[in-house]
């Protein structure tokens, strides 16, 4: 049996709509602040995970995931500004 991908496809977040998509829908242009907060959370808490479980690396990978989503969101907002000008 394959180990679940707890960073990109955690089994507890599977459903008809991805949780992250719902959050983006609800927050609109403020979604960027959610992403920034989540990134900060995972960067902070990795230091307190048990090193022998691999959870510290998993939290750093989650931090990277949120950083990547934040970059995508900022690029989307920048493009949106260009269309308004």
N, C-alpha and C positions, 0 to 999 in steps of 0.2 A: 504494500500500500504506500502511495506517495504521500510525503509529509505536506500538510497544507502550507500555502504561502501566506504567512501572517502579515506581510507587508502590503502586497498588491491585491490579494484576494482572500482576506480572512473569512473563514466559513461563517462566523457569527454576523457578518454584514451582507449576506447573500439574500436576494429577494427580487421582486419585480423591478424595483428602482434602487440603484445604489445609494447608500446613505449620503455619500459625498455630493451626489447630484441633487438630492433633496435639499441639503444644506445650501448649496449654491443657488438653487431656485428660490429658497426662502430669503436669503441674504442679498441677492442681487449684486450690485457693485461693492457692497461691504464684505463680500465673500473673501476678499484679499486679507482682511483683518483676522478672520477665522483661521486662514492658512498660516498666517504669521504666528498667531498664538499657538497653534498646534505644533509648528516647527520649534518654537521656543520650549514648549513643554517636553518634547522628546529629546531635545539637546540637553535640557536640564536633568531629566530623570535617568538618562543612561548611566550616569556615574554611580547611581545607587542600586543598580541591578547586580545580581549575583553573577560574577564573571564566569563561573563554571557552567551556567545554564545557556549561555549564548544570548541572553536577553539584552545585554548591553549593546551588542551588535545589531540586534533586531530594532532597538530603539533608534540607533543611529541611521539605520536604513529607512525607518519611518520618517525621521527628520529629513533625509534626502528626498523622500517621496513628496513631503509637504513643501519643501523648498522648490522642487521641480514644478509642482502645481502652482505655487505662488508666481514663479517666473512666467508660466503660461498665462496665468490670470492677468499679470501686469502687462504682458504683451497684448492680450485681448483688449484691455482697457485703453492702452495706447492707440491701438487701431481704431477703437470706437471713437476716441477723441478726434482722430484724423477725419473720420467720416462726418463729424459734427461741424468741423471748421469750415 
